[in-house]
Amino acid sequence: MIGKEFYIKVYDSDGSTYKGVMTKVQDLSFTQYINAGQGELEFTLLEKFDDFDEGGLVNHMNVIKVIISKEGSSGEHVYTGFIDWYNPFINENGEGVRIHCIGHTAIFAETTYMNGTDVTMSHTSATIDTIVSDIITKYRATQSSFYNGLISEGTVDSTNITTSYTFNVMSSLESIEKCREFVGEDWYWYVNPDLELDFKMSPTEPTHVFTFGRHIIGLNLIKTVGEIKNNFIFWDGKTSSSISRHYENTVSAEKYARRFKRILDGRVSSTSTAEKMARYYNGLYGSYNHTSDFRVSNNYDTESIFPGDTCKIININSDSVFSDNMRITSVSYTLDYVDITVEDLRTQTSRELAELNKKIYAKDYNDDQPNVTYVDINYGDWSSTTTTSAPSARRNHTMIWTGTYAIVWGGYNGSTLNTGSRYNLSADSWSPTTTTGALSGRYRHTAVWDSTNSVMVVWGGHTSSTYSSAGNRYNPSTDSWSSTTTTGAPSARYSHTAVFDSSNNKVLVWGGYNGSYLNTGGMYDASVDSWSTITTTGAPSARHAHTAVFDDSNNKMIIFGGYGSGYKSDGGVYNPSTNSWASLPSTNTPSAREWHTAVWTGSKMIVWGGRYKSGSTWYYRDTGAIYNPSTNTWSAMTTTGTPAGRYSHTAIWDSTNSKMLIFGGWNGGYLNDLWAYDLTNDSWEHLTDYNAPDTRYQHRAIIDNSNKKMMLWGGYNGSYLNNGGVFSIN
C-alpha cells in the first residue's frame, strides 16, 4: 500500500494570487463526474471555532486546489473548486470548520450562452466541435470582466457532424449537453483539474486494466429495465410546417415492449437535427442500464483515473456483466481508495440534464401535435462515400454492381462524359476506368453486368451531337474496353432499357427514343459478339422512360409504363427463348406514368412513383402496384403512410429484409429521404435521415445484398454531384 497525504493550496477567487496552504485537514473526500467535471469536495479544517483565518484562507469563492503527495513524489494536482460554504462548529468531539467546495462547472451552468446582450445563438450547418469552441469562448467573454476563475478550452475532438440549431436563453452547460446529444452517446465532456473543458469520443480500448482482488477490493452491480424508452415522439411545437416525427428502435421494442418518450423542442429546424436528438435519447434509454460501483485500492495508481476513461477487469469471467471497455462516469477520492462508477453509457447526470433540457422553453403545447412521420432508426445507418479519386460530378450516368465493384460510367455535367470509376464498398475507394478504347461521351445510355462473361455491356445513349447505336464491353479485371459489333444491332436511341437474361446469357435492349418513340429491341450475346432482333409482333407500343426487370424464375423480361404519344399504364412480358410477347393484364394495373422505378423481388415486380403531365401541370405519383407473374395479376400497394410522390428517384430490393428501398428524386423540390416498403405486410416506413446524402435526383443506386449495403452516387440538385452514400443495413 502506497502512503499518501492530501494538502490543500488556497488561491484568491481568480485563481491567480496564492494565499497559503491548509495543513490541518481531515475527512477529505471529493468526486468528479463525466459530463460535468470537478464535483463536491468536503473536509474538516482542524482550527479553533473562532480563529481559523476567516476572510484569508477561508473565504467564499477562494479557489481550492487539492494535491496528493505520495512517498518520494512532489505531489499531483487532482482537484480544483471554490469554497461554496463553511461551517464553524463546536461539539462533544471538538471544534473546527467544515468546508464545502464545488467545481467551476457550477458557474458554467449559470452563465447564459450569449454574445454581448444577444441571448439567441444560431448556427447553420456548423460542425459540433465548432459550436463547442464557440460556447466556451462566449462563456469566457461573458464572465471575464467580472470573474477570472474561468474554464478554458482543452481538447475538443473533430466530430465531422454538422447541425443547424438555435440556442435561445440556454446556459453554457445546457448548450454543451445539447451538442453531446447531436454527436451521440459515445461522446462525453469533462472539466479537468486544470479547468480545461475536453469534448471527446470515449476511448475504444480500455484506459485502465484492473485485477480483481488486487486492485478491485469491492464491487456492487445494479441492472434495471425500468427506465427503458425505445419510441421517441418528436415535435417542434408548430402546428403548420412542423417537424413531427416518430422514431423507433424496433430491436429494443421487440425485447422490452414499446416504451414511449415525448421530446419537445421549438428550436430544431431540420429533421436531421431531430433525428440526432432521438438517437441520443435512444443511446441513453434504448436498452437496460447496469451500474457498477468498484472500490480501487492504492495498489493501483488511483490518481490516474478520471471520468471518461474506460476500464476492464481481467479476471472476472462475465461478459454479460462486465465488458472489455466500460466507461467510468464518476470517481470519488479518499486517501486510502477511490470509488468509481461504471455505467452502460448513460449516467444520472445525463438523465437529469436530459430531463432539464426537455423542460427548456416549457410551455403548454396542449394536444395539437400534427400527425407524425414514423422513422425506424434501427434499420440501418448512412456513411459518406469518399470523394478522393471519385469520378467527376454528373447525372444520367449508369452504375452497375459486379459482386465486387460498383462501376460508374458516362453521364452529363454540361458536357457528355466517357469517364468512370470502380468503387470498392469495403475499402471506400475509387479506381478510375481507362478511357483507352472507351466509347465517346454519352448519357441516358444503359449498362448491364454480364455475370457469365464478367464484363459490363454499355450501349446506346445520346452523345454530344446525336443518338448512338454503338456499344462496348468493359472488363474490370483488366481495366480494358472492347467494342460490340454494330451488325444486327438495334437502331440508335436513348432512354431505353436493358436487362441481363441469365438463362440465355444475353443482354436484352428494348424501347427508347431517337426523334421517334421506339418499340424495337435486340438481344446481345457477349460470348460471340452478336446481335439478334427482338420481334415487334405483340410488343407493347413504342415508348421511352419505361422500366424493365428480368424475371429469372420464368426467364422473361417485363416492361411497364413510360411515355410515347401519351403516358403508358400498360406493358408486356417478353420470352427470349421463343422470341415472343404477351400482354400484361389490365385489371388493377398502376396508373399511367414515366420515369418511375421497378424492382424484381425474386418472384414479383414492384412498380412505384413516376410522373405525368395534365395540361401545363406536372403531377408526381405516390402510388404503385405489384405484379405477380405466377398468377398474372396486379395488386395495389397501400396508400397509407406513403412517401411523397416523385420521379427520377432510385429503388433497390433489400433481399435481407424483403423490402424495397427508395431514395431521393424530384417533386417540385429535390429530395433525400429514404423509405422502405414491406412487401409482406404491405406497409411503408420512413428510415433514417441521419447523415444521409444531399438531396438529389437522376442519381444511381446499387445494392450488395451479400454484405447488406446500398450505395448511391451522383445526380443533380441545382449542382452536379460527385458524392454519395452507403446505407449499411442492420
N, C-alpha and C positions, 0 to 999 in steps of 0.2 A: 504494500500500500504506500503510495507516494504522499509525503507530508505536504500540506498546503495551508495557506492562510490568505484571507481576504484583507485588503486595505483599501480605503476609500480616499480618492483625491477629490477636492472640492474646488469649483470654479464659480465665478460670477455667472449671472443669467445668460450672458453672451457666450460663455464657454471660453473666453479669451484670457481673463485675469485669474491666475492661480491664487487660491486663498488658504490652502493648507491641507492637512491630512487628518482624517478621523481615525484614531487608532484604537480607542476603547469601544469595540463593536462586538456584538454577539447576536445570535439567532438571525443571521443574514441569509436571505434566500430571494431569488428573483426568477422570473420566467420570460422567455422570448417566444414569439409566435410567428408562424408563417402568415403571410398577407397582413402583417402588422409590424412586427419588429420587437423593439425593447418594450417589455410589458411592465408589470408592477415589481417594485423592489421594496422590501421591508426589513428593518433591522432595529436593534436597540442600541442606542448610544449610552454607554455607562458613565454618565456625568451627573452632577448634582441637579436636582429638580430646579433650582433657582440660579444655577451657574453653569450654563452649557454653551456659552458664546452665541447667544441668540442675536440675530442680525449680522453675525460674522459667518462662521462656518455653517450655522443653522439659520437659514433664511429661505423664505418662499422663492421658488424659481432658480435657486442655486443649482448649478449643474453638478451631478454626481457621476464620477467615473469609478467603476469597480475594477480593481486589479487583483488577479490571483497570482500569488507568489509561490512557486514551487521550490523545493530544495535544489540549490545550485542554479536557479534562474533568476533573472531580474524582474520577472512578472509579466503577465499577459492581460491586456485590456479586454474585458468580456462584457461590459455593460455600460451604457450611458443613459441617464434620465435626469429628471429635475425634481426637486422637493415639492411635493404637492400639499402635504400637510405634516405637522409634527405634533406630538402629544407628550408633554412633560407629565410624569406620574410619580406618585409615592404609593407603595402598598406594603403588604406584610413581607414581601421578598426583597424590598429595597426601593431604590429610586433610579430614575433615568429618563430618557427621552425616546419615545417610539417614533421613528421617522418613516414616512411613506413617500415613495417616488414613483413617477410614471414616465414612460418613454415619450419622445418628441412626436411620435405618431399622433398623440392626443391633439397637439396644436395643428398638425397636418389635417386632422379630421375636422377641425373647427375653422379652417381657412377656406373661404369660398374660391373656387376656380374662376378667376376673373382677370380682366385686362383693364387696369385703371378702375373705372366705375362700371364698366360693361360686364354684367354677370351672365351674358349669353355668349357661349363659346361654341362656334360652329366649325365643323371640319367636314370637308367634302373629298371623298376618295383619298383619304390620308392613311398612311401606314400607322399601325397601332403604336409602334415604337416612337414614331414622330410625335404622336399625341401625348404619350407618357412623358417624353422630354419636355414638351410644352407645359404640361401640368406642373412639373417640378419648377420650371423657370418662372411661371406665373405665380406660384406659391411663394417663391423666394422674393419676387418683386413686390408682392402684396405685403409681406411682413418686414422687409429689410429696413425700412425707415423707422420701425418701432421695436424690432427684436432681431437679434443676430444669431441666436442659437438655432440655426436652421438646418433642415435636411437638405442634402445636395444630391446631385445625380451620380449614381455609381455605375454599375454595369447594366446597360439596357440592351438586351439582345435584339437583333433584327427579327421581326415576326413574319415578314413577307405577306402580311394580311392587311388589306385596306378596308375602310369603312366610311360611311357618311353618317354623322351623328351630331346633334346639338345638345351640349351640356348647359342646362339652364338652372342657375342658382343651386349648383351642386358643390359640395365640399371637394377639396383636393383628394381626400381619401375615397369618397364615393366615386369620383371620376376615375381614379386608378383602378378601383374594383370593376367599373364598367368596362375599362379596357381589358381587364382579365376575362370578363365574360366573353368578349369578342374573340379572344385567341383560344379559349378553351381551358379545360380542367388540368391540362398538363403544364400550364404556366403558373408562376407564382411571383409574388414580390415580397421583399424583406428589407427592413431598415436595419443595417448592421451597427455595431457599437461605435463606428466612426461616423455615424449619422449619414451614411450613403444609402440611397434607395436603389436596390438592384431589382430588375424586372427580367426574369429568366425562365427558360424552359427547364423542367426538372431533369436531373441527370439520368441518362439511360443506363448507366452502370452504377452499382452501389458505391457511395462515398465512404461508407463505414462497413466493416465486416466484424460482427460480434460473435463471440463464442459463449454459448450458454453455460453457466456455472463458473466461468472465469471472468467475463466482462458483464454478462447479464446475471444479476443476482435476484431478480424477481420479475414477474410479468403478470398482466391481467388482460383478458380479452373479452370484448363485448361485441356481439353480432346482432344486427337488427334489420328488419324489413319495414319497420313502422313508418319510415319517412320516405319510402319509395314513391316517385312520381315518374310516369312514363308517357303521359299525354299532356301537351302544353298548348293551351289556347291563348294565342297572342292577339292583342288588339291595340291599335294606336289611339283609340278613343274617338275616332272620327266616324260620322255616320254616312259620309259620302267620300268617294275616292279614298277609301280606308285601306289599311293593311290589316286583314283579318285572316289569320291562319291557324290551322290545327296541325301540330307536329306530333308524330307518334313514333316511339321506339317499339316496334312490333315484337322484337325478341323479348324485351322486358315485359310487355303486356301479356304475352303468352305464358310467361313463367310466374308472374306475380299479380296477374289481373290488371285491368286498365285502371290507372290511378291518375287523376287529373289535377293540373295546376294552371291557374289563370295568370297571365303576365300582361300588365297594363303599362304602356309607356308611350306617351304622346310625342316624344322627341325622335322616335325612329322614323326614318324617311325612306327606307327601302326594305323589300322582302329579304334581301341578302342579310342585312343587319338583324332583322327579326329572327332569321334562322340561326345566326351566330348566337343570339341570346338563348334560343331554345336548346341549342346544342350545349351551351354552358350549363343550363339547368339540368339537362339530361346527364351531363357528367357528374353533377352534384347528387342527383336523386335517382338516376336510372337503374341502379342495382342496389343490393343490400349494402349496408355500411358496416364495416367492422373497425373497431377502435382497439388498439393495443397499447398498453402502458408498460414500458420497460424501465427497470432501475439499473443504471450502468454504474459500476464501481470505479474507483480511481485506478484500478488496474488498466483502464483504458485512458487515452488522452481525452478526457471529457471536455476540455476547453476547445477542442477542435470540432465539436458537434454544434451545428447551427440549424435552425428551422429552414426547410427547403432542401437540406441534404437528404440523401437516401441511404438505406442500410439493408443488410440481410443478416440472418443468424445461420451459421454454417452447420450446426449440429442439432437442429430440430427438424425432423422429417415430417413436415405437414404443409404440402403445397397449398392445401385448401385454406390454411390459416395465415401462413407467412410466405409472402412471395420473395423472389430474389432481388427485388428492388422496391422496398417500401419507403414512402416519403415521410419524413419527420415533420410534424406540424407544430410541435411545441417542445421547449426544453426548459426544465425547472432546475436551477442550480443550487446546490448546497456544498459545503466543504468536503463532505465525505462521499457524495454520489451526485448523479443527475438523474432526474426522472424525465424520460422522453415519451411523447405520444406519437404513435404512428397510426395514420388513418388511411382508409381506402379512398384517397383523392379528395374527400371533402372534409372540412373542419367546421367546428362550431362557429368560429369567426366567419367563415364563408357563408354559412347558413344564415347567421344573424344579419350580415351585410346584404345578402340576397333579399331577405325579408324587408330590410330597411329600404333597399333600392326599389322594391315593388311598391312601397308606400309613397315614394317621392312623387310630387305632383298629385297628392291624394285628392281626389275629387269624386263626386258621385256620378259614375258613368251610367247609372241605372241599369236597365236590361236591354239597351238598344244596340248591342253589338250586331253588326251585319252578319250574314251567313259566312261561315269560314270556308277556306280552301284547305283541304286535307293534304298534309305532306308527310310521307314516310321517310324519316331521317335515318332509318337503319338499312335501307335498300342498298345503298352504295355511296361512294364518295368521289368527288372530282379532283383531278390534278391537272396541271397545265402541261402541254407538250412544249418541249424546248424549241426555241427559235434559232438556235445555233445550227448553221448549215441547212436550215429549213428551205424549202422552195420559196421563190418569190411569191408575194401576195397574188391571189387570183380567185375567180369564181367560175362556175360552169366547167370545172375540170372533171376528171374522173379519179376515183380512188378504189382500189380493189384489195382484198386480203388473200395472201398466198398460203397462209398457215404459218408463215414465219415473219413476213413483212406486210405492211400496208404500203402500197405503191401509188403515189400521186403523179399524175401526168397531165400536161396540156392545160387549157383554160384560157381565161381572158382577164386582162387588167388594164384595158385601154389599148392593148395590142394582143394579138393571138400568140400563144406560147407553145413551145415544143420542148420545154424543160420539165424535169420532175425529180422525184427522190424516193428512196426507200426508207420507211420509218420502222425502227425496231422498238416494239412496245416495251419489251423487258428492259432495254438499256436506255430508253428515251433518247434515241439518237437518230440522226438523218445521214443518209449516204446518197449523194446526187446520182441520177441516172445519166449515162452518157448521151450526148446529142449526136454522136457519130452514127450515121445510118438511120437516125430518127426521122419521122415524118415532119413535114412543115407544121408550124404552129396552127392550133385549131381549138375550137370549143364546141360544146354540145355534141361531142363525139361519144362513142361508147368504148368501154374497156371491160374485158371479161377474163377471168383466170381460168385457163385450160389446165386442169389438175392432172390430166393424162400426160400432156407433153411439157408440163411445168413452164409454161410461157403465158404472158399476158398478151391478149389479142386486142389491139386497138384498131378501130375502123370508123370511117366517115367523119362527119363534123363539118364545121364551117371554118375555112382558112381566112386569111386576111382579105381575100377577094371573092371567094366562091364556095359552093358546096363541094364536098370531096367524096370520091368513091375509093380512095386509097386506104390501105391498111398496113399494119406492121405487127411483128411479134417481138416481145421483149423477154429476154432470159435474165432473171435477176441473179442467177448463179454466176454468169459470165459477164454481166453488165453489158449486154450486146443486143443489137436490133437486127432483124431480118425482115424483108418486105413480104407482104402477102400478094399473091397473084391477083391481077385485075381481070383475068379471063373468067367469064361467067359471074363476075361479082355483081351485086345489086347496083342500081343507079346511084349517083351521088345524092347525099341527103344529110340533114342534121335533125336533132330532136327525135331520133328513132330509139328503139330499144334493142338490147342484145342480152341473151342468156346462154348459159352453157348446158348442153344436153349431155349429161354424164353417162347416159346409157349408150349413146352412139358416138360420144366424144366429138361433138361438133358445136360450133358457135352458131346460134340462131339469131339472125338480124331481121327486124321487121318494122314497117311503117316509117314515119318521118315526114320531112318537108324539104323541098328543093325549088320553091316557087309554086309548086303544086303539092297538095297533100297526097300521101302515098299509102297503098295497101299491098305493096310488094315486099319481098324479102329474099333472103338466101341463107344457106347452111354452109359454114366454112369448116373444113377438116384440116387442122394444122399439121397432122401427121403426113399428109400428102400434098399440102398446099393447094387445095382445090375447092371450088365453089359449086354448089348445086342450087337450083331455084326452088323457092317455096311457092307452091301453087296459089293462085288467086281465086280458084274455084271455091266458093263457100266462105271466102275470107271476110273478116269484118271490113266495113267501109274504110276508106282512106282517112288517115288521121296522124297527128303528132301529139307530143306531150301526154301520151298514154303511159300505162305501166305494163310490165311483163314479168311473170315469175315462171320458174320451171318446176313442175310437179314431178319430183323424182320418184314418187310412189307409182305413178301411172305413166311416167316418161312422156309428158306432154307440156307444151308451153301455153300459158293462159294470158290472154290480152284483155285489158279493160280500160274504158274511158278514153279521154283525150279530146282533141278538137280537130275538126275537119268539116267545113261547111256546117258548123254547129257543134255544140258541146255534146259529148257522147256519154250515154249511160248503158252502152252495150259492149260486147267484146266477143271473143272467140277462143276456142280450145284447139291448138294445133298438134297433130300427131306426126312427128318426124319420120316414124317408121313407115307410115302409109302415105305420107305427104298429103294429108287431108285435114280439113277444118270441120269443126262442129260449133254451133252457136251456144252462147251462154243462155241460161234461162232468163226470161224477162220478169218473172214474178219475184217481188221483193228486191229487185235489183237496186243498187245505190243510185242516187240522183246523178244527173249529168255533171261532169267536172273535168278539169285539166290540171296538170302539174300536182296531182295528188301522189300518194305513196301506196305501195302494195308490198306485203311481206308474205313469205311462204313459211308456214309453221311446221312443215313435215307432213301435214295431212290436209291443211286448209289454206286459203288465201284470204288475208285481211286487207281491205281497202279502206283508206281514211283520208279526210281532208281534201284539199284542192280548191279551185276557184271557178267561177263562171261570171259572165257579164250580162246584165239586163239593161238595155238602153245604154246610158253612159256610166252606169254604176257597177263597180265590182263587188261581188259577194264571195265570202270565204266559208267553205264548208266545215262544219264541226261534226259531221256525221260520217258514217261508214257502214260497211256490211261485211259479212263473212261468207265466202263461197266454199262449199263442200263438194269436191269432185266425185266423192263416192256416192252421194245421193243426188248430185247435180242440182243443188238447191242453194239459194241465198237465205241468210238470216240477218236481221238487223242488229246493229250494236246498240247498247244502251245510250240514251241521250242524257242520262243523269250524271252530273259531275264531270262533264266532258271538258277537255281543253278548249280554248277559244279557237275558232276556225282559222285556217291558214293555208298557204301553199308554199312550195319550194322549201319545205322542211325536210328532215330525214326521218326514216323509220327503219328499225332493225328488229330482228327476232331474238330475244333472250331465251335460249332453249333451257337454261338452268332453272328459270322460274316460270317458264311458259307464258311469257308476257312480251307484248310489243312495246318498244321504247321509241317515243318520238321526241325530237328536239328542234327548237328554233322555228324559222320560217318568217313569213310576212303576212300581215292582215291589215295594212294601213300603217303599221309600225314594225320594226324589227323585233324579233323575239329570241329569248334564250332560256325558256322554261323546258323542263324535262318531265315527261309524263309516261306512265306505264299503263297499258291496257291488259287486264287479266282475262284471258280467253275463257278460262274455266268458269269464272264467276261473273263474266260479262260486266266488269266494273273498271273504272278509271281511278288512278291515284296520282297525285302530284308529287314528284320526287324532289330531291334537294336542289336548291338554288345556290347552296354554299360553295364558293369557289368555282361556280360554273363559268364556262367560256363566255365571251362577249356575245351580245345579240348578233344575229346574222341570218341570212338566207342564201340559197344557191351554194351551200357548202356540201360536203360529202361525209358519210359515216360508214364505218365497218364494225363488225364485232368478232372478237376472238372468243368463241364460246368455250374453248378448252381452258383458257386462263381467266374467263369471266371478266373481260374488259371490252368496253365500247370505246372507239376512238372516232372523233370528228375533227375536221380540219378545213380551213379556208372559208370562202364565202365573201359576203359583202354586207356592210351595214352603214353605207354612206362613204366608207373607205374599203378598198380591197384588203383582205386579211391573209396573213401568213402564220396565224396561230391557231390553236385548237385546244382540245381537252381529252383526257382519258377518264372514263367513268368506270371505276372498279366496283363490280357487283359483289355484294356480301352474300 
